[in-house]
Structures are given as structure tokens and as C-alpha cells.
Amino acid sequence: MEGVGGNGAPGGEAPPLMKWKDDFSRAFQYYLDRSTPHAVQRWVGTLGVALIYSLRVYYVQGFYIISYGLGIYLLNLLMGFLSPKIDPELEVLDGASLPTKGSDEFKPFIRRLPEFKFWYSITKAFCVAFVMTFFSMFDVPVFWPILLCYWIVLFVLTMKRQILHMIKYKYIPFSIGKQRYTGKKSSGSSSSGLSRD
């Protein structure tokens, strides 16, 4: 028998907590879904969260190891954002690949990590890192210039490899607006049907 626990038993406290969790999850998902088409506003908000995190680390003068880990995680997300969903080097091609010759059919660039998930992961990472700065056990004393130099070297090497991959397989991970193709314009045919003399 399933008892709901309406008599004040310890099992009776779980349903209100579960209801609150479900309501919160539903409301969070609702606002997350509503934010989907507003990319500029989402990224401005993330920039604000990143600025708050940076100010916190600057004023506390610590938690550099958290910043280093955050930087590595952001670099990993960036590589997923810039990489195609089907990588010609890693996966067996099953017909859906990037065009490598001029005669190949155009196939749109599909990211391994879509923009919305990229934004959401970055925002969540900054929020988690910000919360971690309130716990002194994460403030490991390190010499931060070495971490910064190592991260810059890692960033340059990773981006060099990614750019060489883009050049080899001839794809650009960004599209700037809708492409417009102009054909031959015949002004005589459009004006001839308008006049009735």
C-alpha cells in the first residue's frame, strides 16, 4: 500500500519538498525556454556574471586555481562550439560530411555544441565558480603568473590545431546573416505587363 503520509509522519514531509522542487524546475525551464530567442540579451547577462566573478577574484586576491580550472573548462566548451558535429577525422563518414571539393553539395555547418548549450554551460560555470569563491578550502595558494602563461600556451596551441582543421576541411563555424544570391535582373519584363495603352 502506498501511504501519502497525511498524519504528520516523517514520510509526509517528502511530497511538499518534491512539489516545491518540481515547481521550481518547471519555472526555471519555462524562463530558460523563453530566453532562447534572445541571444544578445543572454550573452550580455553572461558577461555581467563573468564581470561579477572577476571582480570577486580581484578583490579577494585569491582563488586563482578556480579561475584556471574555469579557463580550461571554457576552452573545452569553445572547442566544442567551433567543431563540426560530424568530425571527418574521428568518425566514420555515413554520407553526412563537410564539402571538401568545389563540386560537392553544400551542407550547413552543424556544431558539436549548439550555441544555446554553449551559453548555458558558460553561465553555469561562472555561477559555480563564483559560489566556490566563498569556501576557503578552494583557495589553494599558487603562483598565478605561471598558471596564466600555461593557459595562454594551451589556448594558442589548441586554437592553432582548430584553425588548421578548419582550413583542411574548408569550413567556417560562423555564418554572418543569410546569403543572398542575385541572378540576372530583367527590368523590361516586369514593366511591360503594367502598362495598358
Secondary structure, 3 states (H helix, E strand, C coil): CCCCCCCCCHHHHHHHHHHHHHHHHHHHHHHHHHCCCCHHHHHHHHHHHHHHHHHHHHHHCCCHHHHHHHHHHHHHHHHHHHCECCCCCCCCCCCCCCCCCCCCCCCCCCECCCHHHHHHHHHHHHHHHHHHCCCHHHCCCCCHHHHHHHHHHHHHHHHHHHHHHHHHHCCCCCCCCCCCCCCCCCHHHHHHCCCCC
